[in-house]
Amino acid sequence: MPPIHPFDTPPAPDIPVLEDVVMPGDGNPVPPKPAAAVSAPEKPAAAAIPQEDMLSDMLTERIAALTDRMLRDASLEIQALLMDKVWEKLRAEIPAIVAAALRENGHGS
């Protein structure tokens, strides 16, 4: 079954499209709003932000950084431990592999 893409289906006739003129109940077109009324709202000044929010944001940022650093360090420690275990197993098993290969090739004692 082919994937369904949202743009492959035609729009439903009862849903207005952005280019359509929406008519209120009296049938007259709605005039566009003045540009000043459409502008984005102003951002609050830094002084208007409560101190508690700034403190909370600062603590959240610092705790997240600490958590990231601790997880990274723990991951490196785990990786080092695993590599040590692999090297220990290799040191234990390689001599037997070499001895078996030498025996099979007629070099054994």
C-alpha atoms as one frame of an Amber mdcrd trajectory, in Angstrom:
protein
   0.000   0.000   0.000   1.573   3.342  -1.026   2.128   5.957   1.693  -0.525
   8.622   2.100   0.718  12.186   1.759  -1.419  14.987   3.196  -1.008  17.127
   0.068  -2.211  14.341  -2.250  -5.823  14.682  -1.136  -8.021  17.569  -2.277
  -9.244  19.952   0.457 -12.737  19.349   1.792 -15.250  21.803   0.243 -16.625
  22.954   3.621 -13.217  24.046   5.034 -12.213  27.591   4.039  -8.812  27.955
   2.348  -6.531  30.910   3.126  -7.413  32.581  -0.181 -11.168  32.300   0.432
 -13.088  35.366   1.634 -14.922  34.522   4.828 -18.388  36.050   5.004 -20.071
  36.674   8.359 -23.732  35.872   8.824 -24.891  39.076   7.041 -23.071  38.116
   3.795 -20.757  41.176   3.690 -16.984  40.612   3.413 -14.966  41.271   6.551
 -12.558  44.211   6.043  -8.888  43.493   6.802  -7.543  44.630  10.157  -5.138
  47.592  10.214  -1.447  46.655  10.185  -0.889  48.049  13.697  -3.431  45.625
  15.158  -1.700  42.645  13.526   1.822  43.409  14.815   3.508  41.007  17.225
   3.126  41.644  20.942   6.014  43.342  22.682   8.404  41.161  24.672   8.495
  41.864  28.394  11.518  43.768  29.620  14.107  41.859  31.648  13.163  43.884
  34.726   9.563  42.669  34.410  10.634  39.013  34.792  10.294  37.960  38.431
  13.504  37.133  40.279  12.128  33.684  41.140  11.848  32.819  37.433  15.409
  33.986  36.777  16.674  31.961  39.743  14.717  28.914  38.608  16.092  29.226
  35.066  19.651  29.606  36.370  19.311  26.570  38.646  17.762  24.485  35.876
  20.595  25.378  33.495  23.314  24.600  36.042  21.718  21.324  37.152  21.305
  20.225  33.523  24.979  21.015  32.814  26.063  19.082  35.932  23.896  16.115
  34.930  25.344  16.101  31.405  28.904  16.236  32.741  28.281  13.447  35.265
  26.641  11.204  32.639  29.520  11.813  30.218  32.095  10.982  32.931  30.183
   7.856  33.975  29.971   6.728  30.355  33.743   7.126  29.938  34.378   5.173
  33.164  32.079   2.351  32.023  33.802   2.250  28.638  37.233   2.054  30.305
  36.088  -0.793  32.589  34.675  -2.733  29.640  37.884  -2.290  27.653  39.912
  -3.576  30.637  37.685  -6.669  30.829  38.073  -7.292  27.087  41.884  -7.037
  27.336  41.884  -9.419  30.335  39.847 -11.981  28.383  42.111 -11.592  25.340
  45.236 -12.130  27.498  43.656 -15.256  28.957  42.400 -16.780  25.687  45.003
 -15.828  23.050  47.738 -18.207  24.317  45.354 -21.179  23.944  44.408 -20.078
  20.414  48.078 -19.726  19.417  48.956 -23.120  20.956  46.079 -24.835  19.126
  47.101 -23.232  15.796  50.712 -24.333  16.266  49.631 -27.928  17.095  47.376
 -28.064  14.006  50.268 -26.969  11.790  52.750 -29.494  13.164  54.719 -27.092
  15.348  53.510 -28.513  18.653  55.701 -30.332  21.134
